[in-house]
Amino acid sequence: MTTKIVTTRMTTPKPARPAGKLQAWTPALLAGFLIAAAGPAQAKCFAPSDQTVGWKRAPIPDAAPGLAVSDSGLGSSREWVGQFRSDEQALVWLNSEQGTMAAATYHPGRIEYTFRVSGGEWQMLQIELARGLAGEKVDAIAYTSGGPVPLWLERRVSGADVTVEWSLPGVYAVAVSFHHHLRERPVVTSWRAGVHTTVSAAAWLPVGFRQPRSLYYYHPGGRTLLLCDEPDYALKVRRDALTGAEPMAVRLLPR
């Protein structure tokens, strides 16, 4: 008779997780699931009491420090609504009479446009072309008192809008070259220069636009605007649109 010997390996049982610790995490997990299911929080919005054409001044409430004109009912046209907040930077488009443009052809298949702005700093050049680029190479050179500084070298660009930005001080001219070769020569139909600045501190700003904790905006008329807390939206305004203007105070009605 054969005897079968069975060997059993003893293992140490793992301690059970305390029930109290699991219960302590449960409310936090549930709260996280509820927040995720609810989605992103909606911006706090208000309806201005005055919906007529003209410049307005709205007080910035504590609950909406990034108050701005919402794109509700405006869509892409919001880009043309001038607005800025007190003591914050905004992009100011300079007056068109402050600049000049000249075109020159130095080599076959390449045309260069030179833009000059007088009377102050500028940090952005925006160009509108008659037709869109299809990946053509573009050069951009900034001219300062210390000499020329390349901004772009043979950068391939698509579309009819070309925007060049820089942080150099003392730029008095920017030359933009298009390498079109066998393609149709690019034609500039319009251009503008801009600078990022605190509008409410500018010496040229009318006195009525210097009230602290205020949103100043231009109402285009013919529609109802909403003001919402949108701190990430970049505010822009044309300098010539503020010349001789006087804002009207509005009240914020809850939505």
ABEGO torsion letter per residue (X at the ends): XBBBBBBBBBBBBBBBBBAAAAAAAAAAAAAAAAAAAAEBBBBBBBBBABABBEBBBBBBBAABAABBBBABGAEAAAAABBBBBBGBBBBBBBBAAABBBBBBBABBGBBBBBBBBBGEBBABBBBBBABBBBGBBBBBBBBBAAEBBBABBGBBBBEABBBBBBABBGBABBBBBBBAEABBBBBBABBBBBBBBBAAABAABBAAAABBGBBBBBBAEGBBBBBBBBAABBBBBBAAAABGBBBBBBBBBBX
